[in-house]
Amino acid sequence: MTDSDPFDEIIEAETDRDPDLAVIEAGSRTLRTQGTGAPEADVPGRPEDPALDKALREVEAELATRWGETKLEPSVTRIAALMDVLGDPQRSYPSIHITGTNGKTSTARMIEALLGAFELRTGRYTSPHVQSITERISLDGAPISAERFIETYNDIKPYIEMVDAQQEFRLSFFEVLTGMAYAAFADAPVDVAVVEVGMGGTWDATNVIDADVAVVTPIDLDHTDRLGGTTGEIATEKAGIVKQDATVILAQQPVDAAQVLLKKAVEVDATVAREGLEFGVVSRQVAVGGQVVNLRGLGGEYEEIYLPLHGPYQAHNAAVALAAVEAFFGVGAQRPDPLAIDTVRKAFASVTSPGRLEVVRRSPTVVLDAAHNPAGARATAEAVAEAFDFSRLIGVVGASGDKNVRGLLEAFEPMFAEVVVTQNSSHRAMDADDLAAIAVEVFGDERVQVEPRLPDALEAAITLAEEDGEFAGGGVLVTGSVITVGEARLLLGRG
């Protein structure tokens, strides 16, 4: 790279900006391959007003001084204390609580869309965010505004400091955000909250709610250093969200995980609905921009539902989401009739899931997917093979150092002609050279290219995909981490 590189010049000029964001935005201004189409409304960018942007950065900076999401002390003592001094806002509305290893956010978005279509005011809390921290807290299907995010933080800040002073450890980043979400939902107020756990279940900060419906998406091996080394052990932790007399919606699970979850349900007199038995996917057909599915719910069959998301796993997420909403409305228990089919169709047709097999560019096609563990990567690989007819697919992989990176790469090896390894701006990112060493063992030296800077990695991958000509069917898949996908989304002009 020369001294006059425009990318570096822009970075140097951004002296009053967050350095990581400056890198991302400089890349988006110098990368030759801009994305097409307008940014997604549910993935906001930085506030345009400088004063508002400054105020949001100040809140983000304060939150950044707290324990990050990878540093945990397994208890709900601090968050429970915060809820107590706030007057237990999380008890002012019913909730649907979602745990599992993969598919939580997409399932949460589908549940939210269904509830909204039935004219309920919703609050949704999910993590991590793709681009903006405000994405984590949504009202009526849209992230709260930067103004409201700042106001919510400032409203509860005195109570946060009060709890900090009383506890051995200060509230963590995730605990504060959880408190903000529950307070924002109560203030709105919402009719129902859709809450995704951060990690695990029993001691997750979100687990100060007593949800009427508990949802468990497929459990696989992830965070094994904290949750356990088998799917059964992990299920033991995740079963903590199942509360007395609740309804439990179980996606298809490994046998040992299913046994643990069913045992917990019996212990607390919870009603169980299992995918493949009480509900499920009857059939599915690939369609333009997604798929058409027929689902069996708790109250009957729901036919010809268009889902604008790719992959078999999204069809299964849809079945789980539908059953969860049916259970919330008492379908199959208090009422025998299914939900109104036209409303269900309208809701599913409106679903978006940014960063999950999201097409952000054409010629060549660039797809973003936030798969970050082997199970997610296998599901993504299957979906890509089904939904796209790539003659040559180039991977761009930037992963976190605490993940099973080898397993993730092995899942993608059969489909990537070549892979460009890189790293995102997070302190958790695996060094590109370390990632490359593993990639060479999986792919062989000739199929691996190293580009530590994400803008360069995208540029290299697009060039490789174009080698056979514009109409040859080459494509690029950017994956490995939500952070990598979020930064690539900005670089490609989406947000």
C-alpha positions as CSV (number, residue, x, y, z in Angstrom):
1,M,0.0,0.0,0.0
2,T,1.4,3.5,-0.9
3,D,1.6,6.5,1.4
4,S,-1.0,8.2,-0.7
5,D,-3.6,5.5,-0.4
6,P,-7.0,7.3,-0.2
7,F,-8.3,4.8,2.4
8,D,-5.5,5.8,4.8
9,E,-6.0,9.5,4.0
10,I,-9.6,9.3,5.0
11,I,-8.8,7.5,8.2
12,E,-6.2,10.1,9.1
13,A,-8.7,12.9,8.5
14,E,-11.3,11.3,10.8
15,T,-9.6,12.5,13.9
16,D,-12.8,13.2,15.8
17,R,-14.5,10.0,15.1
18,D,-14.4,6.5,16.6
19,P,-11.4,4.9,14.9
20,D,-13.1,1.6,14.1
21,L,-16.1,3.4,12.6
22,A,-13.7,5.6,10.6
23,V,-12.1,2.6,9.1
24,I,-15.4,1.1,8.1
25,E,-16.8,4.3,6.6
26,A,-13.5,5.1,4.8
27,G,-13.7,1.6,3.2
28,S,-17.3,2.3,2.1
29,R,-16.1,5.4,0.4
30,T,-13.1,3.9,-1.4
31,L,-14.3,0.3,-2.2
32,R,-15.1,0.2,-5.9
33,T,-17.9,-2.3,-5.5
34,Q,-20.8,-0.5,-3.9
35,G,-24.0,-2.4,-3.1
36,T,-27.3,-1.6,-4.7
37,G,-30.6,-0.7,-3.2
38,A,-31.6,1.4,-0.1
39,P,-30.4,0.5,3.3
40,E,-32.7,-1.7,5.4
41,A,-34.9,0.4,7.6
42,D,-34.4,-2.0,10.5
43,V,-30.6,-1.6,10.4
44,P,-30.0,2.0,11.2
45,G,-26.8,3.8,10.5
46,R,-25.2,6.6,12.6
47,P,-27.5,9.6,13.4
48,E,-27.2,12.3,10.8
49,D,-27.4,15.1,13.4
50,P,-23.9,15.7,14.8
51,A,-25.2,16.6,18.3
52,L,-27.3,13.4,18.4
53,D,-24.4,11.3,17.1
54,K,-22.1,12.8,19.7
55,A,-24.7,12.0,22.5
56,L,-25.1,8.4,21.3
57,R,-21.3,8.0,21.2
58,E,-21.1,9.2,24.8
59,V,-23.6,6.6,25.9
60,E,-21.8,3.9,23.9
61,A,-18.5,4.9,25.5
62,E,-20.0,4.6,29.0
63,L,-21.4,1.2,28.2
64,A,-18.0,0.2,26.8
65,T,-16.4,0.7,30.2
66,R,-18.4,-2.2,31.6
67,W,-17.8,-5.9,31.3
68,G,-18.2,-7.0,27.7
69,E,-20.5,-9.8,26.6
70,T,-17.8,-12.5,26.8
71,K,-17.0,-11.8,30.5
72,L,-19.6,-13.3,32.7
73,E,-20.4,-13.9,36.3
74,P,-23.1,-16.6,36.3
75,S,-26.0,-15.1,38.3
76,V,-29.0,-12.8,37.9
77,T,-28.3,-11.0,41.2
78,R,-27.3,-7.7,39.7
79,I,-30.0,-7.5,37.1
80,A,-32.6,-8.6,39.6
81,A,-31.5,-5.8,41.9
82,L,-31.8,-3.3,39.0
83,M,-35.3,-4.5,38.2
84,D,-36.2,-4.1,41.9
85,V,-35.2,-0.5,42.1
86,L,-36.9,0.2,38.8
87,G,-40.2,-1.3,40.1
88,D,-40.0,-4.5,38.1
89,P,-40.9,-3.2,34.7
90,Q,-40.5,-6.6,33.1
91,R,-43.6,-7.8,35.0
92,S,-45.9,-5.2,33.4
93,Y,-46.4,-7.1,30.1
94,P,-46.5,-10.8,29.0
95,S,-43.5,-12.2,27.2
96,I,-42.1,-14.9,24.9
97,H,-38.6,-16.0,25.8
98,I,-36.3,-17.5,23.2
99,T,-33.1,-19.6,23.8
100,G,-31.2,-22.1,21.7
101,T,-27.9,-22.2,19.8
102,N,-28.9,-21.0,16.3
103,G,-31.9,-19.3,14.8
104,K,-32.9,-17.2,17.8
105,T,-32.9,-13.8,16.1
106,S,-34.7,-14.9,13.0
107,T,-37.3,-16.7,15.0
108,A,-37.7,-13.6,17.2
109,R,-38.3,-11.5,14.2
110,M,-40.9,-13.9,12.8
111,I,-42.7,-14.0,16.2
112,E,-42.6,-10.2,16.3
113,A,-44.1,-9.9,12.8
114,L,-46.9,-12.3,13.6
115,L,-47.9,-10.6,16.8
116,G,-47.7,-7.2,15.1
117,A,-50.0,-8.4,12.3
118,F,-52.6,-9.3,14.9
119,E,-52.4,-5.7,16.1
120,L,-50.4,-6.2,19.3
121,R,-47.8,-3.6,20.2
122,T,-44.5,-5.5,20.4
123,G,-41.1,-5.0,22.1
124,R,-38.2,-7.1,20.8
125,Y,-34.8,-7.6,22.5
126,T,-32.2,-9.4,20.5
127,S,-28.4,-9.6,20.3
128,P,-25.8,-9.0,19.1
129,H,-26.5,-6.1,16.7
130,V,-25.5,-6.1,13.1
131,Q,-24.5,-2.4,12.7
132,S,-26.1,-0.2,15.4
133,I,-26.5,-0.8,19.1
134,T,-30.0,0.6,18.8
135,E,-31.1,-2.5,16.8
136,R,-31.1,-4.5,20.0
137,I,-34.3,-2.8,21.4
138,S,-37.2,-2.6,19.0
139,L,-40.7,-1.3,19.3
140,D,-43.5,-2.2,16.8
141,G,-41.0,-3.9,14.6
142,A,-38.4,-1.1,14.3
143,P,-35.3,-0.3,16.3
144,I,-35.8,2.5,18.8
145,S,-34.5,5.8,17.7
146,A,-31.2,7.1,18.9
147,E,-33.0,9.8,20.9
148,R,-35.1,7.2,22.7
149,F,-32.1,5.0,23.3
150,I,-30.2,7.9,24.9
151,E,-33.3,9.0,26.9
152,T,-33.8,5.4,28.2
153,Y,-30.2,5.2,29.3
154,N,-30.2,8.5,31.1
155,D,-33.5,7.7,32.8
156,I,-32.2,4.6,34.4
157,K,-28.6,5.7,34.8
158,P,-29.1,6.8,38.5
159,Y,-30.5,3.4,39.3
160,I,-27.7,1.6,37.5
161,E,-25.2,3.6,39.6
162,M,-27.1,2.8,42.8
163,V,-27.0,-1.0,42.1
164,D,-23.3,-0.7,41.0
165,A,-22.5,0.8,44.5
166,Q,-24.3,-2.1,46.3
167,Q,-22.9,-5.1,44.3
168,E,-19.5,-6.8,44.3
169,F,-19.3,-6.3,40.5
170,R,-20.8,-3.5,38.5
171,L,-23.6,-4.3,36.1
172,S,-22.2,-5.6,32.8
173,F,-22.8,-4.1,29.3
174,F,-25.4,-6.8,28.6
175,E,-27.1,-6.4,31.9
176,V,-27.5,-2.6,31.4
177,L,-28.9,-3.1,27.9
178,T,-31.3,-5.7,29.2
179,G,-32.5,-3.2,31.9
180,M,-32.9,-0.5,29.3
181,A,-35.0,-2.9,27.1
182,Y,-37.3,-3.9,29.9
183,A,-37.7,-0.3,31.0
184,A,-38.4,0.9,27.4
185,F,-41.0,-1.8,26.9
186,A,-42.8,-0.8,30.1
187,D,-42.7,2.9,29.1
188,A,-44.0,2.3,25.6
189,P,-46.1,0.4,26.8
190,V,-46.0,-2.9,24.8
191,D,-48.6,-5.6,24.8
192,V,-46.0,-8.3,24.6
193,A,-42.2,-8.6,24.7
194,V,-40.2,-11.0,22.5
195,V,-36.9,-11.6,24.3
196,E,-33.9,-13.5,23.1
197,V,-31.4,-14.7,25.6
198,G,-27.8,-13.5,25.4
199,M,-26.2,-16.8,26.4
200,G,-27.5,-19.9,28.0
201,G,-30.7,-19.4,30.0
202,T,-30.7,-19.9,33.8
203,W,-28.2,-17.1,34.6
204,D,-28.7,-15.0,31.5
205,A,-29.6,-11.4,32.3
206,T,-32.8,-11.7,30.4
207,N,-34.0,-14.4,32.8
208,V,-35.8,-12.1,35.2
209,I,-39.0,-12.5,33.3
210,D,-41.5,-15.3,33.8
211,A,-42.5,-15.9,30.2
212,D,-45.9,-17.4,29.3
213,V,-44.2,-19.1,26.3
214,A,-40.6,-20.4,26.3
215,V,-39.1,-21.2,22.9
216,V,-36.0,-23.4,22.4
217,T,-34.5,-23.3,18.9
218,P,-32.0,-26.1,17.9
219,I,-29.3,-26.7,20.4
220,D,-25.8,-27.4,19.3
221,L,-22.2,-27.0,20.6
222,D,-21.3,-23.4,21.1
223,H,-19.9,-21.5,24.1
224,T,-18.8,-24.9,25.5
225,D,-16.4,-23.4,27.9
226,R,-19.3,-21.7,29.7
227,L,-22.3,-23.9,29.0
228,G,-21.0,-27.5,28.8
229,G,-19.3,-29.9,26.5
230,T,-22.4,-31.8,25.3
231,T,-25.7,-30.7,23.9
232,G,-27.4,-32.3,27.0
233,E,-25.3,-30.2,29.3
234,I,-26.0,-27.1,27.3
235,A,-29.7,-27.9,27.4
236,T,-29.6,-28.0,31.2
237,E,-28.5,-24.4,31.2
238,K,-31.0,-23.3,28.5
239,A,-33.9,-25.1,30.2
240,G,-33.7,-22.4,32.9
241,I,-36.1,-20.2,30.9
242,V,-38.9,-22.7,31.3
243,K,-41.1,-21.4,34.1
244,Q,-44.0,-22.8,36.1
245,D,-47.1,-23.6,34.0
246,A,-45.6,-22.1,30.8
247,T,-45.9,-23.5,27.3
248,V,-42.6,-24.8,25.8
249,I,-42.1,-24.8,22.1
250,L,-39.3,-27.1,21.2
251,A,-37.6,-27.1,17.8
252,Q,-36.0,-30.4,16.7
253,Q,-33.3,-31.3,19.2
254,P,-30.6,-33.8,19.8
255,V,-31.8,-36.7,21.9
256,D,-29.9,-35.8,25.0
257,A,-31.0,-32.2,24.8
258,A,-34.7,-33.1,24.3
259,Q,-34.6,-35.4,27.3
260,V,-33.3,-32.6,29.5
261,L,-35.8,-30.1,28.3
262,L,-38.8,-32.5,28.6
263,K,-37.7,-33.4,32.2
264,K,-37.6,-29.7,33.1
265,A,-41.1,-29.2,31.6
266,V,-42.4,-32.0,33.7
267,E,-40.9,-30.6,36.9
268,V,-42.6,-27.2,36.4
269,D,-45.9,-28.5,35.0
270,A,-45.2,-26.8,31.6
271,T,-47.1,-27.8,28.5
272,V,-44.8,-29.0,25.7
273,A,-45.2,-28.7,21.9
274,R,-42.5,-30.5,19.8
275,E,-41.6,-29.9,16.3
276,G,-42.3,-33.0,14.2
277,L,-45.1,-34.1,16.5
278,E,-47.4,-31.3,17.6
279,F,-46.3,-28.9,14.8
280,G,-43.8,-28.7,12.0
281,V,-43.0,-28.1,8.3
282,V,-45.4,-30.1,6.0
283,S,-43.7,-29.1,2.8
284,R,-41.6,-26.3,1.3
285,Q,-40.7,-25.1,-2.2
286,V,-38.0,-22.8,-3.3
287,A,-39.4,-19.5,-4.7
288,V,-38.0,-16.3,-6.1
289,G,-36.5,-14.4,-3.2
290,G,-37.3,-17.1,-0.6
291,Q,-39.6,-20.1,-0.3
292,V,-43.2,-21.1,-0.1
293,V,-44.0,-23.3,2.9
294,N,-47.0,-25.3,4.3
295,L,-46.9,-25.4,8.0
296,R,-48.8,-27.5,10.6
297,G,-49.5,-25.5,13.6
298,L,-51.1,-26.3,17.0
299,G,-54.5,-25.3,15.5
300,G,-54.3,-26.8,12.1
301,E,-52.6,-26.4,8.7
302,Y,-51.4,-23.1,7.3
303,E,-50.8,-23.4,3.5
304,E,-49.1,-21.4,0.8
305,I,-47.1,-19.1,3.1
306,Y,-44.4,-17.1,1.3
307,L,-41.3,-16.6,3.4
308,P,-38.8,-14.2,1.9
309,L,-35.8,-16.0,3.6
310,H,-33.7,-18.8,2.2
311,G,-32.9,-22.2,3.5
312,P,-34.6,-25.2,5.1
313,Y,-33.7,-23.9,8.6
314,Q,-35.7,-20.7,8.1
315,A,-38.7,-22.8,7.3
316,H,-38.2,-24.7,10.6
317,N,-37.8,-21.3,12.3
318,A,-41.1,-20.2,10.8
319,A,-42.8,-23.4,12.2
320,V,-41.4,-22.7,15.6
321,A,-42.4,-19.0,15.5
322,L,-46.0,-19.9,14.4
323,A,-46.4,-22.4,17.2
324,A,-45.1,-19.9,19.7
325,V,-47.6,-17.3,18.7
326,E,-50.4,-19.9,18.6
327,A,-49.5,-20.9,22.2
328,F,-49.5,-17.2,23.2
329,F,-53.0,-16.8,21.9
330,G,-54.1,-20.1,23.4
331,V,-54.6,-22.0,20.1
332,G,-54.7,-25.7,20.7
333,A,-55.5,-25.2,24.4
334,Q,-58.2,-22.6,25.2
335,R,-59.3,-22.2,21.6
336,P,-59.6,-24.9,18.8
337,D,-59.5,-22.6,15.8
338,P,-56.3,-21.7,14.0
339,L,-55.1,-18.2,13.5
340,A,-56.5,-16.2,10.5
341,I,-54.5,-17.5,7.5
342,D,-54.5,-14.2,5.6
343,T,-53.0,-12.4,8.6
344,V,-50.4,-15.2,9.0
345,R,-49.4,-15.0,5.3
346,K,-49.1,-11.2,5.5
347,A,-46.9,-11.4,8.6
348,F,-44.5,-13.9,7.2
349,A,-44.2,-12.1,3.8
350,S,-43.0,-9.0,5.7
351,V,-40.2,-10.7,7.6
352,T,-36.6,-9.6,7.2
353,S,-33.5,-10.9,8.9
354,P,-30.5,-8.7,8.1
355,G,-27.2,-10.5,7.8
356,R,-28.8,-13.9,7.4
357,L,-28.3,-15.0,3.7
358,E,-28.8,-11.4,2.8
359,V,-28.0,-10.4,-0.8
360,V,-26.4,-6.9,-0.8
361,R,-24.9,-6.8,-4.3
362,R,-25.3,-8.2,-7.8
363,S,-22.8,-8.9,-10.6
364,P,-21.2,-10.7,-8.9
365,T,-23.7,-11.6,-6.2
366,V,-22.5,-10.9,-2.7
367,V,-24.3,-12.6,0.2
368,L,-23.9,-11.9,3.9
369,D,-24.5,-14.5,6.5
370,A,-23.7,-14.3,10.2
371,A,-22.9,-18.0,10.7
372,H,-20.3,-18.2,13.5
373,N,-20.3,-21.9,14.6
374,P,-20.2,-25.2,12.7
375,A,-23.9,-25.9,13.0
376,G,-24.8,-22.5,11.6
377,A,-22.2,-22.9,8.8
378,R,-23.7,-26.3,7.8
379,A,-27.2,-24.7,7.7
380,T,-25.9,-21.8,5.6
381,A,-24.0,-24.1,3.2
382,E,-27.1,-26.1,2.6
383,A,-29.2,-23.0,2.1
384,V,-26.7,-21.4,-0.4
385,A,-26.6,-24.6,-2.4
386,E,-30.4,-24.7,-2.6
387,A,-31.1,-21.0,-3.2
388,F,-28.2,-19.9,-5.5
389,D,-26.8,-21.4,-8.6
390,F,-23.2,-20.3,-8.2
391,S,-20.6,-21.8,-10.6
392,R,-17.8,-20.4,-8.4
393,L,-18.2,-19.2,-4.8
394,I,-15.6,-17.3,-3.0
395,G,-15.7,-17.1,0.8
396,V,-14.7,-14.1,2.9
397,V,-14.3,-15.3,6.5
398,G,-13.5,-13.2,9.6
399,A,-14.2,-15.1,12.8
400,S,-13.9,-14.5,16.6
401,G,-11.1,-16.2,18.4
402,D,-13.3,-17.9,20.9
403,K,-15.2,-19.9,18.3
404,N,-14.7,-23.4,16.7
405,V,-13.1,-21.9,13.6
406,R,-11.8,-25.2,12.2
407,G,-15.3,-26.7,12.3
408,L,-16.8,-23.6,10.7
409,L,-14.2,-23.7,7.8
410,E,-14.7,-27.4,7.4
411,A,-18.4,-26.9,6.9
412,F,-17.7,-24.4,4.1
413,E,-14.8,-26.2,2.5
414,P,-16.9,-28.3,-0.1
415,M,-18.5,-25.1,-1.5
416,F,-15.8,-22.5,-1.5
417,A,-13.6,-22.5,-4.6
418,E,-11.3,-20.2,-2.7
419,V,-11.4,-18.4,0.7
420,V,-10.1,-15.0,1.6
421,V,-9.5,-14.8,5.4
422,T,-9.6,-11.5,7.1
423,Q,-10.5,-9.9,10.5
424,N,-13.0,-7.4,11.7
425,S,-12.4,-4.5,14.0
426,S,-13.5,-6.2,17.2
427,H,-10.9,-7.0,19.9
428,R,-12.4,-10.5,19.9
429,A,-11.5,-11.0,16.2
430,M,-9.1,-13.9,15.4
431,D,-5.8,-12.6,13.8
432,A,-6.0,-13.0,10.1
433,D,-2.7,-14.9,10.0
434,D,-3.8,-17.3,12.7
435,L,-7.0,-17.9,10.8
436,A,-5.1,-18.4,7.6
437,A,-3.0,-21.1,9.2
438,I,-6.1,-23.1,10.1
439,A,-7.6,-22.4,6.6
440,V,-4.5,-23.7,4.9
441,E,-4.9,-27.0,6.8
442,V,-8.6,-27.2,5.7
443,F,-8.4,-25.8,2.1
444,G,-4.8,-26.2,1.1
445,D,-2.4,-23.4,0.5
446,E,-3.5,-22.6,-3.1
447,R,-7.1,-21.9,-2.1
448,V,-6.3,-19.5,0.7
449,Q,-5.7,-15.7,0.4
450,V,-5.0,-13.5,3.4
451,E,-6.2,-9.9,3.5
452,P,-6.1,-8.5,7.1
453,R,-8.2,-5.5,6.2
454,L,-11.9,-6.3,5.4
455,P,-12.1,-3.7,2.5
456,D,-9.2,-5.4,0.8
457,A,-10.7,-8.9,1.5
458,L,-14.0,-7.9,-0.1
459,E,-12.1,-6.4,-3.1
460,A,-10.0,-9.5,-3.5
461,A,-13.0,-11.9,-3.3
462,I,-15.1,-9.9,-5.8
463,T,-12.1,-9.9,-8.2
464,L,-11.8,-13.7,-7.8
465,A,-15.5,-14.2,-8.4
466,E,-15.3,-12.1,-11.6
467,E,-12.4,-14.0,-13.1
468,D,-14.7,-16.2,-15.3
469,G,-16.6,-13.2,-16.6
470,E,-19.6,-11.1,-15.5
471,F,-22.2,-13.7,-16.5
472,A,-20.3,-16.8,-15.4
473,G,-22.2,-17.2,-12.1
474,G,-19.5,-16.3,-9.6
475,G,-20.5,-15.2,-6.1
476,V,-19.1,-14.1,-2.8
477,L,-20.3,-15.2,0.7
478,V,-19.1,-13.1,3.6
479,T,-19.4,-15.0,6.9
480,G,-17.8,-16.0,10.2
481,S,-19.1,-13.4,12.6
482,V,-22.0,-11.0,13.1
483,I,-19.4,-8.2,13.4
484,T,-17.7,-9.1,10.1
485,V,-21.1,-9.1,8.4
486,G,-22.1,-5.8,9.9
487,E,-18.9,-4.1,8.8
488,A,-19.2,-5.7,5.3
489,R,-22.7,-4.4,5.1
490,L,-21.5,-0.9,5.7
491,L,-18.7,-1.2,3.2
492,L,-21.1,-2.4,0.6
493,G,-23.4,0.6,1.1
494,R,-26.1,-0.9,3.2
495,G,-26.6,1.3,6.2
